Amino acid sequence: MKLGQFQFNRLEFAGSLADLGTLLPLLIGLIVINGLNPTSVLFMIGIFYILSGTYYRIPVSVQPMKVIAAYAIAMGMSQVEISASTIIIGIILLILGITKLIRLIGKYIPHMVVRGVQFGVGSILIYKGISLVLKSDSDLVIQNVGPVSIGVILGGIGVILTLILLKNKRFPAAIVIVFLGIMVGIFMGKPIDGEIQVGIYLPKLFPYGIPGKTDLLIGLTLLVIPQIPMTTSNAIISNCDLSKEYFGKKAKKMSYTSLANSMGLGNVVSFILGGMPMCHGSGGIAAHYRFGSRTAGSNLIIGSIFLGLGLFFGPSALHLLDLIPLSLLGVLLIFAGIQLCLMIKDVKDKINLALIFFMLLVALTINLSISFILGIILAYTIKKFKLKI
């Protein structure tokens, strides 16, 4: 079915599911470990997906801000500290967008550094995907088949199915993988702890209260400052580059300023309604595109799913999301990462390839933000001294 620029078919549905490998583990962690409200988080993801797709008219990803989410989960940070980081990053992004300062920043970011960020993010996605495949699926009744982990077996099956179905329009790979995951969860999963209750659940205004000075200071120093370089490089500059590569003239609304503004507004509203810090990651765009998304119909599909889960299932939605084994979500991550890594195919110069692999090394051993900063310094050094290999 087609409505204007929006298509609704199996491929759009498949592409809409493709970024669950990135989204679900962090989403569930923020709810279970940090106590974020499930209704608020799911509602905001759904709304952000739908509004982003409606505005940009191409597939746009919605992801947790990974540095903030990962650190908050690891340190068990409070709801109000995470909420503080959400409003701070939202305001900073709006300032960058409204003043067009982000355009000035993007103007001086060398193209090879953008490719380095994309290659780094792609490699991290592959690594995370393999980690999920190798990790034991503790929610399954069967943990091993002989000496082999059930996660490895499911991951292997998922990889084979994805390779076979990657270009199949009748049975798109992502739909098959997610459906397989749900079936495995139903028939091999441990009994659900608690009942699934259907009703009407609405997000509340400021559910965690208003952050105090200490919360704002912690949110800024521990969460926001480490996140800003990654958001600038991956969610704005790399995302804009990738969208134009994939969708050409259809991505006419994609710009550094529009991305900064949409993420800024999204996070301000997320703060008000108790959602999580969100962004438009380039890895998500690669995932959606790799598995079939070509129009913003995929945004409306996945946005409606998350919106429905939040509004009608509330806290019970976690039981449904937990059905899909992590190992199969890992398969989606691996292929999304490969898609993103392939962006360096236009790089011919050895010195630029060396720059990209240097950035990868830093990203894997330290973090992507430092990789981005050092990549810029090295790129300008190469240009100034006309270095060659």
Backbone hydrogen bonds, N-H to C=O, Kabsch-Sander energy under -0.5 kcal/mol:
donor,donor_aa,acceptor,acceptor_aa,energy
3,L,6,F,-3.4
6,F,3,L,-2.3
7,Q,5,Q,-0.5
8,F,1,M,-3.4
13,F,9,N,-2.3
14,A,10,R,-2.7
15,G,11,L,-2.9
16,S,12,E,-2.0
17,L,13,F,-1.0
17,L,14,A,-0.8
18,A,14,A,-0.6
18,A,15,G,-0.9
20,L,17,L,-1.7
22,T,19,D,-0.9
23,L,19,D,-2.1
24,L,20,L,-2.5
26,L,22,T,-0.8
27,L,23,L,-2.4
28,I,24,L,-3.0
29,G,25,P,-1.9
30,L,26,L,-2.5
31,I,27,L,-1.6
32,V,28,I,-3.2
33,I,29,G,-2.4
34,N,29,G,-1.1
35,G,31,I,-0.7
36,L,30,L,-2.0
41,V,37,N,-2.5
42,L,38,P,-2.6
43,F,39,T,-2.4
44,M,40,S,-2.3
45,I,41,V,-2.0
46,G,42,L,-2.3
47,I,43,F,-2.6
48,F,44,M,-2.7
49,Y,45,I,-2.4
50,I,46,G,-2.3
51,L,47,I,-2.9
52,S,48,F,-2.1
53,G,49,Y,-2.3
54,T,50,I,-2.3
55,Y,51,L,-2.1
56,Y,52,S,-2.8
57,R,53,G,-2.1
63,Q,279,C,-2.5
65,M,277,P,-1.9
66,K,64,P,-0.8
69,A,65,M,-3.1
70,A,66,K,-2.9
71,Y,67,V,-2.2
72,A,68,I,-2.6
73,I,69,A,-2.5
74,A,70,A,-2.5
75,M,71,Y,-2.4
76,G,72,A,-0.7
76,G,73,I,-0.7
77,M,72,A,-2.1
82,I,78,S,-1.9
83,S,79,Q,-2.6
84,A,80,V,-2.1
85,S,81,E,-1.8
86,T,82,I,-1.7
87,I,83,S,-1.8
88,I,84,A,-2.1
89,I,85,S,-2.5
90,G,86,T,-1.7
91,I,87,I,-2.2
92,I,88,I,-2.4
93,L,89,I,-2.3
94,L,90,G,-2.0
95,I,91,I,-2.3
96,L,92,I,-2.3
97,G,93,L,-2.2
98,I,94,L,-3.3
99,T,95,I,-2.0
100,K,97,G,-0.7
101,L,96,L,-0.5
102,I,96,L,-2.1
103,R,100,K,-0.6
104,L,100,K,-1.2
105,I,101,L,-2.3
106,G,102,I,-2.7
107,K,103,R,-1.8
108,Y,104,L,-0.9
108,Y,105,I,-0.9
109,I,106,G,-1.3
113,V,110,P,-0.8
114,V,110,P,-1.5
115,R,111,H,-2.1
116,G,112,M,-2.0
117,V,113,V,-2.4
118,Q,114,V,-2.4
119,F,115,R,-2.6
120,G,116,G,-2.4
121,V,117,V,-3.0
122,G,118,Q,-2.6
123,S,119,F,-2.3
124,I,120,G,-2.3
125,L,121,V,-2.4
126,I,122,G,-2.1
127,Y,123,S,-2.5
128,K,124,I,-3.0
129,G,125,L,-2.6
130,I,126,I,-2.5
131,S,127,Y,-2.3
132,L,128,K,-2.2
133,V,129,G,-1.9
134,L,130,I,-2.4
135,K,131,S,-1.5
138,S,136,S,-1.4
140,L,137,D,-1.9
141,V,188,M,-3.8
143,Q,141,V,-0.6
145,V,148,V,-3.0
146,G,144,N,-0.5
148,V,145,V,-1.5
150,I,143,Q,-2.5
153,I,149,S,-1.8
154,L,150,I,-2.8
155,G,151,G,-2.6
156,G,152,V,-2.7
157,I,153,I,-2.4
158,G,154,L,-2.6
159,V,155,G,-2.5
160,I,156,G,-2.2
161,L,157,I,-2.6
162,T,158,G,-2.4
163,L,159,V,-2.5
164,I,160,I,-2.1
165,L,161,L,-2.5
166,L,162,T,-1.2
168,N,165,L,-1.7
169,K,167,K,-0.6
173,A,165,L,-0.8
176,V,172,P,-1.9
177,I,173,A,-2.6
178,V,174,A,-2.5
179,F,175,I,-2.7
180,L,176,V,-2.7
181,G,177,I,-2.4
182,I,178,V,-2.3
183,M,179,F,-2.4
184,V,180,L,-2.6
185,G,181,G,-2.5
186,I,182,I,-2.3
187,F,183,M,-2.6
188,M,184,V,-2.9
189,G,185,G,-1.1
190,K,139,D,-2.8
194,G,192,I,-1.3
197,Q,195,E,-0.8
198,V,196,I,-0.6
199,G,312,F,-2.4
201,Y,199,G,-0.5
201,Y,311,L,-3.7
206,F,272,I,-3.8
209,G,206,F,-1.5
216,L,212,G,-2.4
217,L,213,K,-2.4
218,I,214,T,-2.5
219,G,215,D,-2.8
220,L,216,L,-2.4
221,T,217,L,-2.6
222,L,218,I,-2.3
223,L,218,I,-0.7
223,L,219,G,-0.9
224,V,219,G,-2.6
225,I,220,L,-2.7
227,Q,223,L,-0.9
227,Q,224,V,-0.5
228,I,224,V,-2.0
230,M,226,P,-0.5
231,T,227,Q,-2.5
232,T,228,I,-2.9
233,S,229,P,-2.4
234,N,230,M,-3.0
235,A,230,M,-0.9
235,A,231,T,-0.5
236,I,231,T,-1.1
237,I,232,T,-2.4
238,S,233,S,-2.7
239,N,234,N,-0.7
240,C,236,I,-2.5
241,D,237,I,-2.1
242,L,238,S,-2.7
243,S,239,N,-2.5
244,K,240,C,-1.9
245,E,241,D,-1.9
246,Y,242,L,-2.5
247,F,243,S,-2.9
248,G,244,K,-1.5
250,K,247,F,-2.0
251,A,248,G,-1.6
252,K,249,K,-1.1
254,M,251,A,-1.7
255,S,253,K,-0.5
259,L,255,S,-2.3
260,A,256,Y,-2.1
261,N,257,T,-2.6
262,S,258,S,-2.7
263,M,259,L,-2.3
264,G,260,A,-2.2
265,L,261,N,-2.9
266,G,262,S,-2.4
267,N,263,M,-2.2
268,V,264,G,-1.9
269,V,265,L,-2.4
270,S,266,G,-2.1
271,F,267,N,-2.1
272,I,268,V,-1.7
273,L,269,V,-2.3
274,G,270,S,-1.0
275,G,270,S,-2.8
279,C,63,Q,-2.4
281,G,279,C,-0.7
285,I,281,G,-1.3
286,A,282,S,-2.2
287,A,283,G,-2.0
288,H,284,G,-2.7
289,Y,285,I,-2.6
290,R,286,A,-2.7
291,F,287,A,-1.7
292,G,289,Y,-1.4
293,S,288,H,-2.8
298,S,295,T,-1.3
300,L,296,A,-1.7
301,I,297,G,-2.0
302,I,298,S,-2.4
303,G,299,N,-2.4
304,S,300,L,-1.8
305,I,301,I,-1.7
306,F,302,I,-2.3
307,L,303,G,-2.5
308,G,304,S,-2.6
309,L,305,I,-2.4
310,G,306,F,-2.3
311,L,307,L,-2.7
312,F,308,G,-2.6
313,F,308,G,-0.5
313,F,309,L,-1.5
314,G,309,L,-1.1
316,S,313,F,-1.9
317,A,314,G,-1.7
318,L,315,P,-1.3
319,H,316,S,-1.2
320,L,316,S,-0.9
321,L,317,A,-2.4
322,D,318,L,-2.1
323,L,320,L,-1.2
324,I,321,L,-1.0
328,L,325,P,-0.8
329,L,325,P,-1.4
330,G,326,L,-2.2
331,V,327,S,-0.9
332,L,328,L,-1.2
333,L,329,L,-1.7
334,I,330,G,-2.2
335,F,331,V,-1.9
336,A,332,L,-2.0
337,G,333,L,-2.6
338,I,334,I,-2.1
339,Q,335,F,-2.0
340,L,336,A,-1.8
341,C,337,G,-2.5
342,L,338,I,-1.7
343,M,340,L,-1.6
344,I,341,C,-1.6
345,K,342,L,-1.7
346,D,343,M,-0.8
347,V,344,I,-2.1
348,K,346,D,-0.6
353,L,349,D,-2.0
354,A,350,K,-2.5
355,L,351,I,-1.8
356,I,352,N,-2.2
357,F,353,L,-2.5
358,F,354,A,-2.1
359,M,355,L,-2.4
360,L,356,I,-2.0
361,L,357,F,-2.2
362,V,358,F,-2.2
363,A,359,M,-2.6
364,L,360,L,-2.4
365,T,361,L,-1.8
366,I,362,V,-3.1
367,N,362,V,-0.6
371,S,367,N,-1.8
372,F,368,L,-2.4
373,I,369,S,-2.1
374,L,370,I,-2.8
375,G,371,S,-2.2
376,I,372,F,-1.8
377,I,373,I,-1.9
378,L,374,L,-2.7
379,A,375,G,-2.6
380,Y,376,I,-2.2
381,T,377,I,-1.7
382,I,378,L,-2.6
383,K,379,A,-2.0
384,K,380,Y,-2.6
385,F,381,T,-2.3
386,K,382,I,-0.6
387,L,382,I,-1.5
